[in-house]
Amino acid sequence: MRNASSTLIAALAARTPLWSADLFTLSLPDATVYTWTSADQDIIASGVTYSALGPAIQRSSWETKNTTEIPTMDIQIWSTGTDFGSGNNIKNQIHNGLLDGAYMLLARAFMPEFGNTALGVVILFGGLVGAVEVNSLGAKLTCTASNVDLEQNLPRRTYEATCRNTLYDPQCTLNRASFTDSFTVSAASAIGINWTSAPTTPANYIFGTLTITTGAGAGQAITVNNAGPLGVTVGYPLLVVPAPGDTFTITQGCDKTVARCVSFGNQLNFGGFPYIPAQSSGL
């Protein structure tokens, strides 16, 4: 069942010829919102302008069932590289984490005359942006419907050996800024960066987040796989390799063990149960 205005219901019941257009709303965690339409000209609905001049966008079909099955929808975004967010390249932005935690809402406008949205819109799909595939044409997004939240394990707090908290979240209590340090690039490749001056304990940065802060690659954020006296290796290749003299920051990481929590001085907030007996195979 979809909510629709009484005037739209009446128009559909009367078999009134109607134009239709998909309306996409992409909401980022930082409260930035992009509104696009699949139509060939802008659509204004409820005071919001859905742009036809941004990156071209098209969706796949999906199924709706009267069950808890979780539908998914694929969205293909085509981009010239200069038609997104004040000329930014959307592929670079996605590579830098633009869509991490993003939410996509799909609605459809039904119009007696093209551009006339007085009949209102119908919400068709809403969900989180999941897997993202960047390709030569743009990017393919796989969105998972909001009822994916029903897959969460209950109760919320389960017994497990490793810490169940997320590093720097309210349960962890640590302040991210207090464990973020700045460095300068001495040499770099797509999968590793050497620092000009090594920290005392490089291993603290394993599983942390590296962010390029100056140079052509500024804005790239990536997970640290390993760290040593010479520098760090990263989880996947950098899109733009930083040059010597560029700067970057690294936020320390955590392997969710008691030992790491002790090194943070945060053992009182450790969220795991490392002394649970191992599973028994029976007598």
MOKAUR-V396386 format. One record per backbone hydrogen bond with DSSP energy under -0.5 kcal/mol. NH is the residue of the N-H (numbers start at 1). CO is the residue of the C=O. If there is no record, write none. Layout:
BEGIN
nh = <NH:NH>
co = <CO:CO>
END
This chain:
BEGIN
nh = <9:10:11:12:13:14:15:16:19:21:23:24:25:26:27:27:28:28:31:34:36:37:38:43:45:45:48:50:50:51:51:56:58:60:67:71:73:75:76:77:77:78:78:79:84:88:88:90:93:94:95:96:97:98:100:102:103:104:105:106:107:108:109:110:111:116:117:120:122:124:125:127:128:129:130:130:133:134:135:138:139:140:141:141:142:143:143:144:145:146:148:149:150:151:152:158:160:163:164:169:173:176:178:179:179:180:181:183:185:186:186:187:189:193:194:195:196:204:205:206:207:208:209:210:210:211:212:213:214:218:219:220:222:224:225:225:226:228:232:233:234:235:238:245:246:248:249:250:251:252:253:261:262:263:264:265:265:266:269:270:273:276>
co = <5:6:7:8:9:10:12:11:111:109:107:36:105:34:25:103:26:32:28:26:24:51:22:50:43:48:45:43:48:35:49:78:76:74:65:69:143:141:58:75:139:56:76:137:88:84:85:88:89:90:91:92:94:93:97:99:27:127:25:125:23:122:21:120:19:113:115:117:108:106:106:104:144:102:128:142:140:132:138:135:77:133:75:139:131:73:141:128:71:126:145:146:147:148:149:156:158:256:271:166:169:174:175:175:176:177:250:248:246:187:194:194:192:232:187:230:184:201:202:203:224:205:251:208:222:249:220:247:247:215:212:217:210:208:223:233:233:231:193:226:191:223:190:185:243:183:211:181:209:179:204:257:258:259:260:261:262:261:266:267:160:273>
END
